[in-house]
Amino acid sequence: MATLVEFSLPATDFALGRLLTADSEIEIEFERIVPVGSNAIPLFFAWNDDLDAFEQRVRANDHVREFSKIEELGDRRLYLLNWNIPDGGFFEGFTTAETIIRSAYGYDSHAWEFEVLFPSQDDLTTFHNHCRENEIPYTLGQIHTLSEAGDDLVESILTEKQRDALLLALQHGYFQTPRQVTLSELADEFDISQQSLSDLIRRGNEALLEHALLGSSRDTSPD
């Protein structure tokens, strides 16, 4: 059974946190992380500090194989990072357990916050045992199984802002063809920027699709 887990970890207690945010004012938010053997390739936004200096510091790290700027949106930059995961590290637990990181946010040396989808209870146990064996002190938050029904299921999949954004878009005909409202008009009513609302809608849709496709496929017997 697929399980959605929230937990946090100080930036100074894992290699990627030390690399990206420790001892700086950089803020990081993951868009996607794809496990590839012994490597992990996170796609993430960075902002709130000297990004040119940030790029130089990251590229100089011995674990970094490739670091590319994909796009620049206002004061944010989108990066792709290909790096070698240190043995016994926090992210090695993710690749060992074949997890899907739905969200990750880090700032300065404060604790990073993660929301992770484990395809099965065995994967969650594998990850926990890896952290215990390597003395990785993460703090566990909420745990949800994706077989929950009704409002509890929606709350386990979507953040409150994602749910509100999707509901607003649905009620105003944003998903109809042709659309009955523009993204700009919705953003004005939601009182956030157009880019922020677009991110909420996209991530909300992605979360629902992950549950519908990944979650249900785990419970379906082969023909």
Wavefront OBJ file of the C-alpha trace (Angstrom):
o trace
v 0.000 0.000 0.000
v 1.389 3.399 -1.000
v 2.167 5.711 1.920
v 2.678 9.471 2.002
v 5.107 10.633 4.706
v 6.119 14.085 5.921
v 9.375 14.607 7.797
v 12.129 17.156 8.368
v 15.903 17.139 8.694
v 18.417 19.908 9.551
v 20.387 21.111 6.515
v 23.658 20.403 8.303
v 22.774 16.707 8.781
v 22.775 15.593 5.136
v 25.111 16.222 2.220
v 22.690 17.910 -0.170
v 21.454 20.269 2.555
v 25.006 21.289 3.386
v 25.746 21.775 -0.301
v 22.706 23.871 -1.197
v 21.572 25.909 1.815
v 23.791 25.564 4.896
v 25.560 28.805 5.890
v 23.735 30.861 3.258
v 20.404 32.608 2.788
v 19.504 30.520 -0.263
v 15.999 29.062 -0.427
v 15.489 25.811 -2.336
v 12.311 24.151 -3.554
v 12.380 20.872 -5.447
v 10.358 20.393 -8.598
v 11.299 16.765 -9.225
v 13.910 14.210 -8.222
v 14.589 11.161 -10.380
v 16.626 8.295 -8.846
v 19.154 6.945 -11.351
v 21.198 4.078 -9.914
v 23.682 5.562 -7.468
v 22.919 9.108 -8.637
v 20.016 11.457 -8.059
v 19.081 14.294 -10.373
v 17.029 16.961 -8.570
v 15.300 19.711 -10.512
v 14.855 22.676 -8.187
v 14.310 26.434 -7.873
v 16.751 28.616 -5.922
v 16.325 32.232 -4.807
v 16.938 34.784 -2.025
v 20.721 35.213 -2.295
v 23.603 35.802 -4.722
v 22.813 33.062 -7.245
v 26.011 33.559 -9.245
v 28.071 32.840 -6.131
v 25.739 29.946 -5.348
v 26.405 28.397 -8.761
v 30.177 28.670 -8.312
v 30.004 27.052 -4.881
v 27.884 24.138 -6.063
v 30.004 23.439 -9.147
v 33.148 23.365 -6.990
v 31.789 20.524 -4.834
v 33.496 17.155 -5.347
v 30.179 15.262 -5.442
v 28.722 17.373 -8.280
v 28.980 15.838 -11.753
v 26.805 18.343 -13.636
v 25.003 21.528 -12.613
v 22.943 23.417 -15.194
v 20.734 26.495 -15.124
v 17.540 25.588 -16.989
v 15.527 28.792 -16.752
v 15.327 32.142 -14.954
v 11.944 33.379 -13.731
v 12.145 36.768 -12.030
v 14.374 36.396 -8.984
v 14.309 32.582 -9.201
v 16.464 30.199 -11.195
v 15.613 26.636 -12.111
v 18.523 24.193 -11.908
v 19.268 20.581 -12.798
v 21.782 18.814 -10.552
v 23.493 15.502 -11.274
v 25.603 14.417 -8.336
v 27.138 11.357 -6.691
v 25.270 10.383 -3.528
v 27.684 9.795 -0.604
v 27.578 6.245 0.803
v 25.386 5.975 3.862
v 23.815 9.358 3.194
v 20.247 10.523 3.518
v 19.495 10.497 -0.209
v 20.904 7.008 -0.610
v 17.917 5.950 1.482
v 15.580 7.427 -1.132
v 17.186 5.555 -4.026
v 17.365 2.309 -2.042
v 13.652 2.508 -1.215
v 12.637 3.715 -4.718
v 10.667 6.667 -3.375
v 9.013 9.621 -5.098
v 9.764 13.009 -3.529
v 6.575 15.036 -3.955
v 7.979 18.182 -2.361
v 11.103 19.403 -0.594
v 11.920 22.853 0.750
v 15.060 24.104 2.464
v 16.244 27.462 3.766
v 19.612 28.471 5.234
v 20.678 26.011 7.961
v 17.086 25.442 9.089
v 15.427 22.046 8.801
v 14.445 20.906 5.330
v 10.849 19.731 4.964
v 10.034 16.716 2.793
v 6.866 15.041 1.574
v 7.668 11.603 0.191
v 5.588 8.886 -1.452
v 6.649 5.343 -0.557
v 5.181 2.753 -2.972
v 4.772 0.202 -0.151
v 5.191 -0.264 3.591
v 8.299 -2.336 2.847
v 9.862 0.668 1.081
v 9.132 2.869 4.099
v 10.706 0.266 6.396
v 13.767 0.065 4.141
v 14.194 3.825 4.272
v 13.730 3.978 8.064
v 16.247 1.181 8.636
v 18.773 2.933 6.378
v 18.455 6.154 8.417
v 18.712 4.291 11.717
v 21.778 2.319 10.651
v 23.517 5.489 9.458
v 22.392 7.607 12.458
v 20.444 10.093 10.319
v 18.235 12.036 12.780
v 15.110 12.912 10.801
v 11.900 14.064 12.509
v 8.773 12.205 11.452
v 5.598 14.159 10.690
v 2.235 13.004 9.361
v 1.762 9.630 7.663
v -1.124 8.868 5.295
v -2.042 5.768 3.348
v -3.432 6.542 -0.082
v -6.305 4.092 0.348
v -8.063 6.508 2.684
v -11.418 7.724 1.373
v -13.313 10.985 1.095
v -11.948 14.264 2.484
v -9.150 12.492 4.366
v -7.780 11.204 1.060
v -7.853 14.634 -0.583
v -6.143 16.177 2.439
v -3.453 13.494 2.346
v -2.702 14.167 -1.322
v -3.105 17.937 -1.642
v -1.910 20.830 0.451
v -4.638 23.236 1.580
v -3.481 25.849 -0.941
v -3.419 23.314 -3.774
v -6.961 22.185 -2.936
v -8.239 25.775 -2.747
v -6.570 26.675 -6.047
v -7.999 23.648 -7.862
v -11.463 24.248 -6.384
v -11.406 27.902 -7.446
v -10.286 26.953 -10.953
v -12.973 24.276 -11.221
v -15.780 26.534 -9.953
v -14.884 29.313 -12.395
v -14.625 27.061 -15.457
v -10.857 27.186 -15.893
v -10.769 23.518 -16.955
v -13.635 23.832 -19.434
v -13.152 24.036 -23.204
v -13.140 26.870 -24.031
v -11.999 28.269 -20.681
v -14.463 30.522 -18.897
v -11.791 32.458 -16.993
v -8.127 33.348 -17.481
v -5.308 32.412 -15.126
v -4.706 36.127 -14.521
v -8.315 36.632 -13.406
v -8.124 33.649 -11.074
v -4.837 34.887 -9.607
v -6.415 38.274 -8.831
v -9.278 36.582 -6.985
v -6.895 34.251 -5.135
v -4.721 37.292 -4.311
v -1.439 35.723 -5.438
v 0.771 36.074 -8.491
v -0.156 34.347 -11.736
v 3.027 32.243 -11.567
v 2.277 31.098 -7.999
v -1.273 30.089 -8.899
v -0.034 28.232 -11.977
v 2.425 26.309 -9.764
v -0.345 25.393 -7.283
v -2.655 24.115 -10.017
v 0.116 22.159 -11.745
v 1.362 20.542 -8.541
v -2.154 19.761 -7.390
v -2.961 18.050 -10.686
v 0.342 16.184 -10.554
v -0.374 14.957 -7.005
v -3.834 13.700 -7.972
v -2.438 11.932 -11.028
v 0.303 10.290 -8.964
v -2.345 8.880 -6.645
v -4.676 7.808 -9.442
v -1.979 6.190 -11.593
v 0.735 5.073 -9.174
v -1.465 4.321 -6.200
v -4.161 2.421 -8.075
v -1.671 0.512 -10.203
v -0.100 -0.921 -7.059
v -3.477 -2.382 -6.009
v -4.364 -3.878 -9.398
v -3.681 -7.550 -9.982
v -2.136 -8.528 -13.323
v -4.394 -10.145 -15.919
l 1 2 3 4 5 6 7 8 9 10 11 12 13 14 15 16 17 18 19 20 21 22 23 24 25 26 27 28 29 30 31 32 33 34 35 36 37 38 39 40 41 42 43 44 45 46 47 48 49 50 51 52 53 54 55 56 57 58 59 60 61 62 63 64 65 66 67 68 69 70 71 72 73 74 75 76 77 78 79 80 81 82 83 84 85 86 87 88 89 90 91 92 93 94 95 96 97 98 99 100 101 102 103 104 105 106 107 108 109 110 111 112 113 114 115 116 117 118 119 120 121 122 123 124 125 126 127 128 129 130 131 132 133 134 135 136 137 138 139 140 141 142 143 144 145 146 147 148 149 150 151 152 153 154 155 156 157 158 159 160 161 162 163 164 165 166 167 168 169 170 171 172 173 174 175 176 177 178 179 180 181 182 183 184 185 186 187 188 189 190 191 192 193 194 195 196 197 198 199 200 201 202 203 204 205 206 207 208 209 210 211 212 213 214 215 216 217 218 219 220 221 222 223
